[in-house]
Amino acid sequence: MSTGDLLQIEPLELQFPFELKKQISCSMQLTNKSDNYVAFKVKTTNPKKYCVRPNTGVVMPRSTCDVIVTMQAQKEAPPDMQCRDKFLLQSVVVNPGTTAKDITPDMFNKDSGNQVDECKLRVAYVPPPQPPSPVREGSEEGSSPRASVSDNGTLNQASDFNMTSKSIFEPQESTPEVKALISKLTEEKRFAIQQNNKLQQELELLRRQGNKSQGGIPLMYVIIVGLIGILLGYLLKRI
């Protein structure tokens, strides 16, 4: 803020968020803390590039005045994004009741003996404001799917698939009839294995005895053992 004798100016640097092919505006505030009427005039080194409203006016005692500076749309940006334009604000004490219509260029002429206060303002280009980043709705990318409940109270598709898989691959609870049948078949299998082992032992014993007496096994015994083997195989197949 300038601490001049007549007007306080804020800011002393006019900052424009530079964008190509777009008009850009910024403002400055003039404050009169004295009891005098103060007239002001704004000049620039590049008048074709800027529009100042108001460029002249009167700030009454203990009051403020806002000045809007608009930069015309630019077709290209400077190579170093540096602006060398400058503004000059002149102020002078005028008679009470003076209005903007009463201001003349001669009021700001120092050669006429007027006490003119001057303040130079710099111009700077700044980056334009960035738009806020969009917020993703729902689950974040890469997260594992989780079951959720929809508005009508039903589970979503992922939950339905999990429940179906569970019902297919998990064993169902056995009924008493199934348990009894399994127990009976297990017992028959165990008995058949015992009988098979017993017959194998007897066959081996008879084979040894036959080798000693007749040199072979009686045909009838072989037939009997074969029939028992077929019956045993049938039982094992059922189990």
C-alpha positions in Angstrom: 0.0 0.0 0.0 1.3 3.5 -0.9 1.6 6.0 2.0 1.4 9.1 -0.2 0.4 12.5 1.2 -3.0 12.5 -0.5 -4.2 9.0 -1.4 -3.3 5.5 -0.3 -3.2 3.0 -3.1 -3.6 -0.8 -2.8 -2.0 -2.7 -4.4 1.1 -1.1 -5.9 1.4 -4.0 -8.4 -1.4 -4.8 -10.8 -1.5 -8.6 -11.3 -3.2 -10.1 -14.3 -3.9 -13.9 -14.4 -2.6 -14.1 -18.0 -4.7 -16.1 -20.6 -4.4 -15.8 -24.4 -7.4 -14.3 -26.3 -9.2 -13.3 -23.1 -9.8 -9.9 -21.4 -8.5 -9.8 -17.9 -9.3 -7.3 -15.2 -7.9 -6.3 -11.8 -8.7 -3.6 -9.4 -7.1 -1.1 -7.1 -8.5 0.9 -4.2 -7.8 4.5 -3.6 -8.3 5.7 0.0 -8.6 9.3 1.2 -7.9 9.6 4.9 -7.7 13.4 4.9 -10.5 16.0 5.2 -9.8 17.3 1.6 -11.3 16.6 -1.7 -8.7 14.8 -3.8 -8.9 14.5 -7.6 -7.0 11.7 -9.3 -6.0 10.7 -12.8 -4.6 7.4 -14.1 -2.1 7.2 -17.0 -0.3 4.2 -18.6 2.6 3.7 -20.9 0.5 1.5 -23.2 -3.0 3.1 -23.4 -4.1 0.9 -26.4 -3.6 -2.2 -24.3 -5.6 -1.2 -21.2 -8.9 0.3 -20.3 -9.2 2.2 -17.0 -12.6 2.9 -15.4 -12.7 5.5 -14.0 -9.5 7.0 -15.3 -10.3 10.3 -13.5 -12.4 11.1 -10.5 -12.7 12.7 -7.1 -12.3 10.9 -3.8 -14.2 12.7 -1.1 -12.8 13.0 2.5 -12.6 9.8 4.6 -13.8 7.7 1.7 -12.5 5.2 -0.9 -12.8 4.7 -4.6 -12.3 1.5 -6.7 -10.6 1.6 -10.1 -10.9 -1.3 -12.5 -8.1 -1.9 -15.0 -8.9 -4.2 -17.9 -6.2 -5.7 -20.2 -7.4 -6.3 -23.7 -7.2 -9.9 -25.1 -3.7 -10.8 -26.2 -3.0 -13.0 -29.2 0.4 -14.1 -28.0 2.3 -14.2 -24.7 5.6 -12.5 -24.1 8.6 -14.9 -24.3 9.6 -14.4 -20.6 6.1 -13.7 -19.3 7.4 -10.4 -18.0 5.4 -7.2 -18.5 7.2 -3.9 -18.8 4.0 -1.7 -18.8 3.6 0.8 -16.0 0.9 3.0 -14.6 1.1 6.5 -13.1 -1.5 7.7 -10.6 -1.6 11.5 -10.1 -3.6 13.2 -7.3 -4.2 16.7 -6.3 -6.3 18.6 -3.7 -9.3 20.4 -5.2 -12.0 22.7 -3.9 -14.8 21.1 -1.8 -17.8 20.0 -3.9 -15.6 19.4 -7.0 -17.0 16.5 -9.1 -15.5 14.3 -11.9 -17.0 16.6 -14.5 -15.0 19.6 -13.1 -11.6 17.9 -13.6 -9.4 19.4 -16.3 -5.9 18.3 -17.5 -4.5 21.5 -16.2 -5.2 20.5 -12.6 -2.4 17.9 -12.9 0.1 20.2 -14.5 3.0 20.9 -12.2 4.2 23.8 -14.3 1.0 25.6 -13.3 2.2 25.6 -9.7 -0.2 22.8 -8.5 1.0 20.4 -5.8 0.6 17.1 -7.6 1.3 13.8 -5.9 2.5 10.9 -8.1 2.7 7.2 -7.6 4.0 4.6 -10.1 2.4 1.2 -10.4 4.0 -2.0 -11.8 2.2 -4.7 -13.9 2.8 -8.4 -13.5 1.5 -11.6 -15.2 0.6 -14.4 -12.9 -0.6 -18.0 -13.7 -4.4 -18.4 -14.0 -6.3 -20.2 -11.2 -6.4 -24.0 -11.6 -9.8 -25.7 -11.6 -10.4 -28.1 -8.7 -9.6 -31.8 -9.4 -12.7 -34.0 -9.9 -13.5 -36.4 -7.1 -14.1 -40.0 -8.1 -17.3 -41.5 -6.7 -17.5 -45.1 -5.5 -14.6 -47.4 -4.7 -11.1 -46.3 -5.5 -9.2 -47.7 -8.5 -7.4 -51.0 -7.6 -9.5 -51.8 -4.6 -11.1 -55.2 -4.3 -14.8 -55.6 -4.9 -17.0 -55.7 -1.9 -20.6 -56.6 -1.4 -23.0 -53.7 -1.0 -26.7 -53.3 -0.5 -28.7 -51.5 -3.1 -31.7 -49.2 -2.5 -34.2 -52.0 -2.7 -32.4 -54.1 -0.2 -30.8 -56.7 -2.5 -27.1 -57.5 -2.7 -25.1 -56.5 -5.7 -23.7 -58.8 -8.4 -20.4 -59.5 -6.6 -22.1 -60.6 -3.5 -24.5 -62.8 -5.4 -21.6 -64.5 -7.1 -19.8 -65.1 -3.8 -22.9 -66.6 -2.3 -23.5 -68.9 -5.3 -19.9 -70.1 -5.2 -20.2 -70.8 -1.5 -23.4 -72.9 -2.0 -21.8 -74.9 -4.8 -18.4 -75.8 -3.3 -19.2 -76.1 0.4 -20.6 -79.5 1.5 -24.2 -79.6 2.5 -25.2 -80.8 5.9 -25.9 -84.6 5.9 -29.3 -86.0 6.9 -29.7 -89.0 9.3 -30.6 -91.4 6.4 -27.5 -90.5 4.5 -25.3 -90.9 7.6 -26.9 -94.4 8.2 -26.3 -95.5 4.6 -22.7 -94.4 4.7 -22.1 -96.2 7.9 -23.6 -99.4 6.5 -21.5 -99.3 3.3 -18.4 -98.6 5.3 -19.1 -101.7 7.5 -19.7 -103.9 4.4 -16.5 -102.7 2.8 -14.5 -103.5 6.0 -16.1 -107.0 6.2 -15.3 -107.7 2.5 -11.7 -106.7 3.0 -11.4 -109.0 6.0 -12.9 -111.9 4.0 -10.6 -111.3 1.1 -7.5 -111.3 3.4 -8.7 -114.5 5.0 -9.3 -116.2 1.6 -5.9 -115.1 0.4 -4.3 -116.8 3.5 -6.2 -120.0 3.0 -5.4 -120.1 -0.7 -1.7 -119.7 0.1 -1.9 -122.5 2.7 -3.7 -124.9 0.3 -1.3 -124.0 -2.5 1.6 -125.0 -0.3 -0.2 -128.2 0.8 -1.1 -129.1 -2.8 2.5 -128.6 -4.0 3.6 -131.1 -1.4 0.9 -133.8 -2.1 -0.3 -133.6 -5.7 1.8 -130.8 -7.1 -1.2 -128.5 -7.8 -4.5 -127.0 -6.6 -7.8 -128.9 -7.0 -9.9 -127.5 -9.8 -13.0 -127.3 -7.7 -11.3 -125.1 -5.1 -10.0 -122.8 -7.8 -13.6 -122.4 -9.1 -14.9 -121.7 -5.6 -12.2 -119.1 -5.0 -13.0 -117.5 -8.4 -16.7 -117.2 -7.5 -15.9 -115.6 -4.2 -13.6 -113.1 -5.9 -16.4 -112.1 -8.4 -18.8 -111.7 -5.5 -16.3 -109.6 -3.6 -15.6 -107.4 -6.6 -19.3 -106.8 -7.0 -19.6 -105.7 -3.4 -16.6 -103.4 -3.6 -18.1 -101.8 -6.8 -21.4 -101.0 -4.9 -19.4 -99.4 -2.2 
